[in-house]
């Protein structure tokens, strides 16, 4: 935990202002499948897992309808529809059954959250993040730091057209804030895959990249949350839970999945053109480092 010395806000939450809090810390955690962003985020907030529920990786094949279904989408609505079809409860629904109120901010899983308590990252924020990185670092990838700073802003003050939906708005209109608030900082994932150019030139490893991001971006954002909670006398009654849904690796090259399929065509009958999966004995679904076998 010595790395916390450069993360004062994380350190205060985890160890306490006088470093007197008890805590449990696992330095190395083996992440089980599913191991790509949206499936693992779904697992984290629902408790479903492949062996019991048949929840696949990034993509899966519906043999009955011979259709490809994917979670690789910006639309949370599609994930909600999938969870509704499979009657999968989320942490929000468990909380509601216990009489607790909830709020979701920039999460990929929102089933069970009322519309007024679902603070979305609008297209304007993603557009800003895209152009910020394009002009700032020359990469046509959204800037994770810009997204995460926007997420904090949305949590506290709401977004465009919904400025009363943040925690400040809740205090003004309802007089209280939700019992359970789930906040998703997606920027660390994006930034780890596509770090700054100077980091690439100096060949930084994953630990160096992520620690830089924690120090320069996420710790200051946590400081903003702490300041808000203390200002409104809520901090002492707040329990923080930090969870990482999956690990990341540097992305240096993309492989066209069609080429991948054609390369295996002599061994398997595969989905995709010009191959048909209708009579396939085995279907291999490439996608985001995972392969699901059916």
N, C-alpha and C positions, 0 to 999 in steps of 0.2 A: 504493500500500500504506500510505499515511499513516493510513488508517482503522484499522489494526491497533494504533495507539498506545493506543486505548481498549479493546482486547481483549488483555490481557496473556497469557492462556493460548494463544490462537491465535497470537499473535506469537512466543511462545517455541517453539512447535512448528514454525512456518513459517520463522522467521528464526534460531532458535537463541537460547540464553541470552545470547550475546555478539553476536547479529545477524551471525553468520558463515556461516550456511547458504546454499548456493545454492538458488534456487527459480525457478520460472516462474509468472507470474501473468498471466491474461488478464482485463482489466477488464470487457469486454463480449463475451459469448459468444452467438452465435445458436443457439437451441435448435430442433432439427428435430422434425418430427412423428415419433411420437405425442407430443402435448403436454399430456396430462392425466395425473393422478397415477399410477394403477396401470399403465397401459401404459408410461409412461416409466420407472417403477421396474423393470418387467420388462425393458425394453431395457437399462437400466443394468447389471443383474445377469446378463444372458444374452448380450448382444451381438446379439440378433435385431433386425431393423429391417424396416419395411414393404416396401421395394422387393424385398428378397431373400426374406423369409419370409411376406409377406402378413399380418403382424401388424397388426390394425386399431387403431382408436382406442378410445374408451371402450366403444363398442358395435359389433357387426357382425351381419350378417344371414346365416343359414345357409339358402341358397336350396334346398338339397336337402330339408331338413326343415321349411323355412318357419318357423324359430324365430329369435327374437331372443336373442343371447348377449351378456352384458355382463360387464365387469370391475369395474363399479361395485358392489362388495360388500365387506363386512367379512370375508368368509370367504376366508382364504388357501387353503383346500382347493380351491376352484374354480379358482384360478390354477394350483395344482399339477396338477390334472386336465387343464387345458388344455395345460400344458407337457409332460405325459406323453403326451398324445394326439398332439402334434406332434413328439415326440421331441427336445425342445429342452433342451440342457444349460445348467446354471447355473454361476456362478463356484464354487459349492460342489463341484460334481461335477468340474470341472477341477482344483480343489485336491486332491480325494481321489485322483484319478488320478496326482497328483504325490507321493502319500504324505503329504499334509498333513491335519491335523485342522481342523474348522471349528465355528463357532457362529454362529447367527443370532439377533439380538435385535430384536424389534418390526419385522422386515422384512416386506414384502408378498410377497416371493418367497422361498420356503424349500425348494423342490424339491432333494433331495439331502442335506438336513440331518437327522441322526438326531433322533428325538423328544426324547431327553434333552438335546440341544444346541440345541433350538429354544425360546427363551424368549419366550413370547407376552405380549402385553398383554391381561390378562383383562378381562372385562366390568366387574369391580368398579372397575378403574382408569378406564375410559371413563365409568362412571357418576359417579365422583368428579369427573372433569374437567368433565362436563356440569353438575353441580350447583354446582361451584365457580364456573363462569362465569355460571350463571344467577343465583345469589345475589350474586356479586361484581360483575358488570358488566351484569347484566340481559339477557344474551343466551342463547338456548337453543341454544348451540353449545359443544362441548367446549373447555375451556381448553387451548390448545396447550402453555403453560408447565407445567401440571400433568402433562400426558402425557409431556413430555420429561424432567421430573424423575423421573417414575415409570420411564421407560425406563432412565435411569442406575441407579436403584435395582435394577431387574431385572437389569441387566448385572452389577452387582457382587455383589448378594446373593440374586438369584432372587426369585420372586414367591410369593404365598400357595400353599401345597401343594407348592412346588418350591424351597424355600429352599436346597437344595444344588446347584442348577443354575447359579448365577451363577459369576463368576470366583473369588470367595472359596471357594465350595463345591468348585470344580474343584481349587484348590490344596490343600484339606483332604483330598479323597478320592483324587484322581489324582496330586497332586503337581506338576501342570503345567497350563497353560492352552492353549486351542487355538491353532494356528498362524495361522488366519484368523478374525477376528471381524468380522462385518458388523453395524453398529449403525445403526438408522434413527430419526432424530429427525423425526417427522412434524409436530411442533408449529409449526414455522416456516411451513409451508404453510397450516395452519388459521388461524394468527394473522394472516398477511398478508391472507388473504381477509376475515377478520373481526377487525380490530384493536380496541383499547380505545376506549371511547366518547370519551374526551378527545382521542384522536388524530383521530377522525372530525370532532369539532367544530372542531379546529384545522386540519383538512384536510391532514394529513401525507401526503407522497408515499410511494411504495413504498420508496425508499432509506431514508428516515427511520424508517419502521416496522420494516424488517428490521434496520437497524443497532441500533435500540433492543432488539430481541429478541436479537440476537447478544450485545450487551453485558450485558443484564440476565438472560438465561436461559442461552443456550448456552455462553458463555465460562465462567461459573461451573461448569456441568456438566462441561466439558472439564477444568477445574481439579480436580474430584473424580477423574476418570480418571487424570490425571497423578499426583496424590498417591498413589493406589492402586498405580500401576505403579512409582513410585519407592520406596514402602514395601516392595515385594516384589522390588526389584532387577531389574525387568523393563523399565523405561523406556528405557534405553540400547539395548536390543535390539528396540525397537518401531518399526515404520514406520507413520506415519499417512498416510491417503489421504482427503482431503475431496472429496466430489462432490455437486453439486446436480443433481437429476434433471430439474427443469424450472423455468420461471419462474412467477411468480404475478401476479395482478392483484386489485384490490379488487373484491369482489362487492357491488353496491349493489341489485340487483334480480334476481329469478328470473323466467324466462319459462316458462310451461307448455308443455312439448314438444308436447302435443296441439294446442294452438293454433297452434304453429309448423307442425305437419303439415297442419292444415286450411288454413292460409294458402297452402300450396304445392300443395294438392290439385288445383287447376285446371291446374297445370303438370305435375305428376308423379302417377303412381299410387303411393301411399305405404303403408308398413306402418301397422298400428294400426287401431283401430275408427273409423269403419266402412269403412276402406279395406283392400284386400287386396294383398299383395305377390306373390302367386302368379304373376301374369303381368306383373309390373312390368318396364319397360324400363330404368329407372334407380331406384335406391333411395338416398335421402338419409338418413343417420343422424345426427340432431343429438345432441350430447352433449358437455359440458365443453369447449366452444370448438372442437371438431373436427367435421368432416363427412367421412365416408368414402363414396366413390362406388363403386358396384358395377355 
